[in-house]
Amino acid sequence: MWLWIRDGRGIWFAVLGAAILVLYGIIPTFQPANFGRVYAAYGGIFIVLSILWGWQIDKIAPDRLDLLGGLIALIGVSIIMYWPRA
Protein backbone atom coordinates (compact mmCIF):
# COMPACT_ATOMS: atom_id res chain seq x y z
CA MET A 1 0.00 0.00 0.00
CA TRP A 2 2.77 2.39 0.94
CA LEU A 3 4.52 2.03 -2.41
CA TRP A 4 1.25 2.76 -4.18
CA ILE A 5 0.48 5.82 -2.07
CA ARG A 6 3.96 7.27 -1.66
CA ASP A 7 5.70 6.27 -4.88
CA GLY A 8 2.72 6.27 -7.23
CA ARG A 9 3.11 2.61 -8.18
CA GLY A 10 0.40 0.84 -10.17
CA ILE A 11 -3.03 -0.15 -8.91
CA TRP A 12 -1.82 -3.75 -8.52
CA PHE A 13 0.35 -2.60 -5.62
CA ALA A 14 -2.79 -1.24 -3.96
CA VAL A 15 -4.74 -4.45 -4.59
CA LEU A 16 -1.91 -6.68 -3.36
CA GLY A 17 -1.32 -4.41 -0.36
CA ALA A 18 -5.00 -4.50 0.57
CA ALA A 19 -5.08 -8.30 0.34
CA ILE A 20 -1.97 -8.59 2.52
CA LEU A 21 -3.44 -6.22 5.11
CA VAL A 22 -6.65 -8.26 5.28
CA LEU A 23 -4.66 -11.48 5.77
CA TYR A 24 -2.47 -9.68 8.31
CA GLY A 25 -5.55 -9.00 10.41
CA ILE A 26 -7.18 -12.40 9.98
CA ILE A 27 -4.30 -14.87 10.36
CA PRO A 28 -3.69 -14.29 14.10
CA THR A 29 -7.29 -15.24 14.87
CA PHE A 30 -6.59 -18.81 13.68
CA GLN A 31 -3.82 -19.44 16.21
CA PRO A 32 -4.60 -22.41 18.47
CA ALA A 33 -3.02 -20.79 21.55
CA ASN A 34 -4.49 -18.08 23.76
CA PHE A 35 -5.40 -15.34 21.29
CA GLY A 36 -4.54 -12.44 23.60
CA ARG A 37 -1.04 -13.70 24.20
CA VAL A 38 -0.44 -14.53 20.57
CA TYR A 39 -1.66 -11.10 19.50
CA ALA A 40 0.55 -9.38 22.10
CA ALA A 41 3.58 -11.29 20.80
CA TYR A 42 2.58 -10.42 17.25
CA GLY A 43 2.44 -6.74 18.21
CA GLY A 44 5.87 -6.78 19.82
CA ILE A 45 7.46 -8.41 16.80
CA PHE A 46 5.67 -5.90 14.57
CA ILE A 47 7.25 -3.02 16.50
CA VAL A 48 10.75 -4.42 16.03
CA LEU A 49 10.18 -5.20 12.35
CA SER A 50 8.87 -1.67 11.82
CA ILE A 51 12.09 -0.24 13.22
CA LEU A 52 14.12 -2.54 10.97
CA TRP A 53 11.99 -1.64 7.95
CA GLY A 54 12.56 2.07 8.54
CA TRP A 55 16.27 1.48 8.90
CA GLN A 56 16.78 -0.77 5.88
CA ILE A 57 14.08 0.31 3.42
CA ASP A 58 13.45 3.98 4.24
CA LYS A 59 17.08 4.57 5.29
CA ILE A 60 16.07 6.18 8.61
CA ALA A 61 18.49 4.97 11.24
CA PRO A 62 16.88 4.22 14.61
CA ASP A 63 18.09 6.34 17.50
CA ARG A 64 18.75 5.01 20.98
CA LEU A 65 15.16 5.57 22.09
CA ASP A 66 13.85 3.59 19.09
CA LEU A 67 16.16 0.74 20.04
CA LEU A 68 15.20 1.00 23.71
CA GLY A 69 11.50 0.93 22.83
CA GLY A 70 12.00 -2.12 20.61
CA LEU A 71 13.90 -3.87 23.40
CA ILE A 72 11.14 -3.06 25.90
CA ALA A 73 8.57 -4.45 23.44
CA LEU A 74 10.55 -7.71 23.11
CA ILE A 75 10.91 -7.97 26.89
CA GLY A 76 7.14 -7.50 27.18
CA VAL A 77 6.55 -10.22 24.60
CA SER A 78 8.85 -12.56 26.52
CA ILE A 79 7.01 -11.92 29.78
CA ILE A 80 3.58 -12.40 28.21
CA MET A 81 4.53 -15.56 26.35
CA TYR A 82 6.97 -17.32 28.65
CA TRP A 83 6.55 -16.18 32.26
CA PRO A 84 5.48 -19.15 34.40
CA ARG A 85 1.83 -19.08 35.39
CA ALA A 86 0.24 -20.69 38.41
N, C-alpha and C positions, 0 to 999 in steps of 0.2 A: 504494500500500500504506500509506504513511504517513498519508494522510487517513483511510483506513479504521480504522487502529489508533488514531491519536491523536485524531481528531475524531469517531469513531463514525459515519462515513459508511456508506452501504449496501454490501451484499455485492458489488454490481457494481464498486465501486471496488477491492475486493480481487481480483476476477477480472481486471479490466483491468490492475491493477498487477502481478499475477502473470504475465500474458501479456507485458507490457512487459519485465519482468525476465528472462524466458526469452529473448526476442528480443535483449535487451541483452547477454546472454552468448553467444548464437549468432552474431550478425551479424559480429563481428570475425573469426571463423574463416573467413569467405568472402572475405576480402581477398586480392587476387592478390599483394600484396607480401610481404616477409618478415614472418611473423606476429609474431615477437618484437618487432620494431620498431614495427609497427602497434599492437600491444597496449600497448607502453610509451607511445606517443604518446596513445593512447586514455586511459590512466591519468592522464597529466599534464593533459589537457583536463578529465577528470572532476574532478580536484582543484580546478581553477580554477572550474569550473561549480558545484561544491559550495559554495565560498566565496560565489559570487554568489547562489546559491539562499538560503543562510542570511541574507544581507544583504537581499535583496529580498522574499523570501517570509516568512521567519521573523522578519524585522526585528532580526537580530543583526548589528550592524556588525562587520566584521573589524577586528582590531587590527593593529598593525604586523608582528607575527610571523606572523599569517595571511597578510598580503600578501607578506611575504618568502618564506614557504614556497611560496606560489603562484608567485611569480617564479622561485624555484629549480626548481620542477617544470617550468615552461615552458622554462627554460634547458636542463634535462635532456632534454626532448623535442626541442628544437632540435639538441642535440648528437647524440642517438641517430638522428634522422631525416636530418640534413643535413650532418654532419661528413664531409669527404671520406675515402674509404676507399681503401686501396692495392689 
